[in-house]
């Protein structure tokens, strides 16, 4: 099974991160295929793929790589720029999909299909913790937010996927020191330097984050303070409710968003001990009660901060 790292020539930050991966060495000669140009790693089953189209529109790039190269892709990391309205410098990562967007089946503004979600790469938590460790040790926490984000944008893929990002302006997109941190983080977690890779082994607690804003500070803290695996985070804007009706679960797209997130998490973490952590203060009481009831119906317990063991 192959871990596929994808970069795009149509994204300056993606190319900076791609070049950071190349600087680490260990890559064999470039091979040209119908879907792009790729290199294999001499030590691990990891492929580094360069495509010309912008990655958020590269639907089925996982299947194309499988079909053209004749390998089974297990998981995907996509190297990307980060953009925000505030232009705040950030080193960040997130799962992808468009939960909570309607009408279902319509193409999203930044790729993906509304109402569809992509399984989260199980390497989310190990990569986040390692990135924070390395970036902090090199003083980058003084210049950047070391953060994670809720699930958003495309492309639509089948394999567990994670976006690896730096932003939020061209100045940050071209920072080679950030590219080196991400390259070393990926290398460490995938075992490219010889250490054991940190893949999901079919055993462990897996957290779904529910609620809060786009940068999910409450969920961020829980992930840093514990050894859980991690899946998707659903922001409040993906959990829209109709008005409450006494004695019934309220209508709205929030139920579908929870359902597809739970299904995707079970797909990415087979046999995982899955639970949800709520940003409780971000919901009204009736919304919180409805979410908990729905999650219990889906077989997902809700755990509060005080119930989580610290590492």
Secondary structure as UniProt FT lines:
FT   STRAND          2..8
FT   TURN            9..10
FT   HELIX           12..23
FT   STRAND          31..33
FT   TURN            34..35
FT   STRAND          36..41
FT   STRAND          46..51
FT   HELIX           55..57
FT   TURN            59..60
FT   HELIX           61..69
FT   STRAND          73..82
FT   TURN            85..86
FT   STRAND          90..94
FT   TURN            99..100
FT   TURN            104..105
FT   TURN            109..110
FT   TURN            114..115
FT   TURN            122..123
FT   HELIX           124..137
FT   TURN            138..139
FT   HELIX           140..142
FT   STRAND          145..146
FT   STRAND          160..167
FT   HELIX           170..173
FT   HELIX           176..190
FT   TURN            191..193
FT   STRAND          205..210
FT   TURN            214..215
FT   HELIX           217..225
FT   STRAND          229..234
FT   HELIX           236..238
FT   TURN            246..247
FT   HELIX           254..268
FT   TURN            270..271
FT   STRAND          273..278
FT   HELIX           280..282
FT   HELIX           285..297
FT   TURN            298..299
FT   STRAND          301..302
FT   HELIX           305..307
//
